[in-house]
Amino acid sequence: MHTHRSRHIFQFMTILFSLIVECNWFGCAYLLTAIIALIVYTFIKISITLLFFIMNSMSHGLSSEICRVGTQGT
């Protein structure tokens, strides 16, 4: 049972490998580009979200600090 399953996995890997080799220049290049683009897009989106969050919290902190200093001055 176990050997049968491992043979199936091996066959699947062989098919997958042959597909990768065969469609190397077109399909896999396109797939790789799509994956890289998705990773880059996700990374940029997270970075922008973090940047906005940091800027927002910093500006809030600064404005509250200015208000505190302003009220102390009067």
N, C-alpha and C positions, 0 to 999 in steps of 0.2 A: 504494500500500500504506500509506504513512505518513498520507496524507490520509484514507484510509478509517478508520484506527485513531483518528485525532484526531476524526473525525466521530462515531464510536462513543462516545468519551469525552465529547464535547459533548452527545450524546443522553442519556447516562447522567447527566450533571450537570444537564441540563434536567429529567429525570424526578425526580431527587433533590430539586431545588429546588421543583418542583411538589408533591412529596410533603410537603416541609417546610412549604410555604405552606398546603396543604390541611389537614394534621393539626397545624397550628400550636398550637391551643389545647388539644388533648387529647394526642395521641401524642408530639409533640415536647416539650411541657411536661413530660410524664411521663418521657421519655427524658433530658431535660436535668436534671431532678430526680434521676434515678437516677445519672447521671454525676457530678453535684455531690456527691451523697451518698457515692458510691464514693471520690471524691477526698478528701473530708473524712474519711471513715472510715480511708483509707490514711494520710493525714497524721496523724491522731490516734494511730493504731496505731504509726507510726514514732516520733512524739513520745514516747509512753508508753514504748516500748522503749528509746529513747535516754535518757529520764529515769531509768528503772530502772537502765540500764547505768552512767550517770554517778553516781547515788546509790550503787550497789553498789561501784563502783571507789573512790568517795570514802570510803565507810564502811570499806572494806578498807584504804585508805591511812591513814585516821585510827586504826583499830584497831592496825595494824602500828606506827604512830608512837607510840601510847600504850604498846604492849608494849615498844618500843625504849626509851622514856623510863623506863618502869617497871623494866626490867632494869638500866638504867644507875643508877637510884636505889638499888638494893640493894647 
